[in-house]
Amino acid sequence: MKVKITQDCTQRAMITLFLTLDAYRIIIGTFYTLFVPQLCPDTHLVPRPDPMTYHPCTLEDNVTDLTLLNKAALGLNAATCFFMVVGFIQEYRREQWMVKHLEVDQHKPDSNLKTEIESYEKLKHSLQHKNHRYKQLFALIGVLSAANIILSGFLVYSYYDGMKTTTTFVTNTILILQRVIKSITTSRTCEKEMKAQSVYLLEPVTFNTIDPDYKKKPDSVSEIQMIESPMKKDETAV
C-alpha cells in the first residue's frame, strides 16, 4: 500500500510540474503580438521624421494606439490563450482521475483496459466522457491556434525587426503546434480505442488496468466458489 501511495504521489507531482511548465510556455507563445520582437514607427515625434524612423516595440507600444488589425490579432491571442488554459485544466483533471482510478501494469497489454473496464460501468462512462470532452476541446484549440498563427504572422511581419522576429515567431509556432498536435492525437486515440494515455509523464504511459482500490471483490459465496472451482478441477486433473 505504501508503494502504491508513493507511486501515486510521484505521478501527481510530475503531472503538476509538466502542466505548469507547459502552461507558462504556451501562454507566452500564444501572445505573438506582445512577445515577438517588432519595430514601431516613431509617430509620437513632433515633427514626424521624414523619412519615418523606427524603434523596437515596447510592451506599452503593443497595447496602446492599436490599429484594427492589432486589436483583432491581440483579441485572437487572448482567446487562444484562454482556451489553452481551459484545455490544460481539463487535461490535468483527466490525468488526476487516471492516477486515482487506474494503474499501469507492465505485464498486461495497453489494450487490456478496454476489456477490463466493461465490468465497471461507472468508470467506463466516466472515461468515455473525459476522453470525448478532451477531444472536442483540443479540436477547437487546434482551429484557434491555426487562425492565431496566420493572423499574428501577418501582423508581426508588418513590423518586421530582422531575424529575431522570424526566430521567435517560428520557435513559438513550433512549440504550440507540437503541444496541440500531441493532445489532439492522444485524445483521438483514447476515444477511439478506449485508452487512458498520459500526456504529461516522462515516457509514453498508458493506464491499462483498474486500480486495486476500485476493483470488485467477491461478495458472495457463489462468486468465491466460481473462483475456487477451476482450481479444484486442476488439482483433480493432476
N, C-alpha and C positions, 0 to 999 in steps of 0.2 A: 504493500500500500504506500509506504514512504517513497519507493522508487517511482510509482505512478504519479504521486503528488509532485515530486521533483521534476519529472518529465513535463508534466502539465505546466508548471510554473516557468520552466525554461522555454517551452514553446510560446507561452503567452508573452514572456519578456521579449523574445526575438521578434514576434509579430508586431508588438508595440513599437519596438525600436525601428524596424524596417518601415512601418507605416509612417512614423514621424519623419524619417529621412526622406521618404518618397513624397510626402505631402509638402515638405519645405521646398524641395527641388521643383516639383511640378507647379506649385503656386507661383514661384518666381518665374518659371519658364512660360507660363501662360500669359503673363503680362509683358508681351513683346513691346508694347508702346511705352512702357516705363523703363525697362531694364536693358533693351538693346541700344547700343550707342548710336546716336543720331546727331546731325548738325542742324541747328536752328538759325534762321536768318536774324540779323541784328535790326529788326524792325522797330525796336524800342529807342534806337538812337535818333537824336534830333540835331541837325537834319539827317535824314536817312543817307547812308553811304551810297555812293554811285561809282563803280558797281557795288552791288549788295555784298556785304561781308557776312560771315557765319561764325558761330561759336558752338562748342559741344553742348548739346541739350542737357539741362539740369532736370532734376525730378520736378521742380516747380514749373519749368517750361513745358513739361509733358502733361501737366494737368490744368494749365491755365491758357486762356485765349485760344481755345481749340476750334479748329475748323470742323465742318460736318463730318468729314472723313475721320478726323482724330476722335471725335465723340463716338462714332459708330464702332471704330476699332477698339477703343477703350471699353465701351459697353460690352462688346463681344468677348474681350479679355476677361472682364468681370464675370460674365455669365458662364464662360467655360471654367473659370476658376471655381465658381460656386458649385457647379455640378460635379467637378472633380472632387471637391471636399465631401459632397454628399456620397459620391461613389466610394471614396476611401472609408467613410463611416460605415457604409453598407458592407464593404469588404471586411472591415475589422470585426463587425458583429458576426458575420458569417464564419470567419476564422475562429473566433472565440467559441461559437456554437460547436464547430467541428472538434475543437480541442476538448470541450466538455463532454460531448456525447459519443464521439468516435475515437478510434485508436488505429495506430499503424502497426500492422503485424507483418514482419518481413517474411514469414513463412506462408503467407497467403497472397494470391494474385491481386492486382489492383481492381480487377472486376468482381472480387468477392462480395463487396458491399452491395452491389446491385441485387444479388441473390439473397443475401442475409437480411437485408433491410425489409424484405417483403413480409417478414413476420412481425415487423414493428411499424404499424400503420401510422402512428403519430410522428415518429421520427422520419418515416418516408415522406409524409406530406410536408413536414417542415423543411426537409432538404430540397424537395422539389420546388417549394415556394421560394426558398432563398436562392436557388440556382436560377430560377426564372426571372426574379427581380434583378438579380445580378447581371444577367444577360441583357435585359431590356435597358437598364440604366447605362451600361457601358456602350451599348449600341448608340444611345443618344449622345453620350460623351464623345464617341468617335466622330459623329457628324459635326458636333460643335467644334471639336479640335481641328478638323479639316477646314471648316469655314474660318476659324480663327487664324490658322496658319496662312491661308490665302489672303485674307483682308489685311492682316498685320504685315505680311510680306510686302504687299503693295504700298502700305503706308511707310514702313521704315526705309524702303528703298527710294522713297520720295525725299528722304532726308539723309541720304547715304553718307556715311562717315568712314569710308575706306574698308579695308579688310576686317577690321574689328566688328563692323556691322554684320558682315557676312558670317564671320566665325561664330559670333554669339547667336545669331539667328539660326544658323544650321545646327549648332550644338543643342539649343533649346528644342528645336523641332525634332531632332533625333531622339532626345530624351523623352519627350512627350509621346511620340509615335511608338517607341519601344514599349513604354509602360501601358499605353492604351491597347495596343495590339495584343500584348501578353494577357491582359484582363479579358479582352473580347474572346480570344482563342480559348482560354481556360473556361470561361463561362459557357461557351457553346458546347465544349466537350463534356462539361459536367452535367449540363441539362440533357444532352442527347444520350449519354451513357450512364446516367445516374451515378456520377462520381463526386467525390469530395476532395478536389485537389486544392492544395495550399498555394497561394501566390507569394507569400512572404518568407517562408523558411528558406534556409541557405541552399538546400538541394531540392529538386522537384519531389514533392511528397504527396502521396495520395492516402487519405484516411480510408482504410479498406475493411474495417470491421467495427462492430458496435463496442463501445466502451463497456468493460466488465460491470461497472456500476449500473448500467442500464440494460444489461442482458436479462432475459427472462430466466426465472428459476423454476424448476419443477415444483408445483404447488399442490400436487395431489398424488395419491398412492398409485393411480393408474399411470401417470406420467413417469414416475420413478420406475415402475415395473417395465414400461416400454423401453427405458434406457438400459435396465439391467438384463432384459430378455436376450438381446443379441450376445451379451457377454456369456450367458449361461449356455447358449447354443454353441458358441465357440469352444467352451470348456468340454461340452459333451462330445463334440467332434474330435477333440484331442484324445 
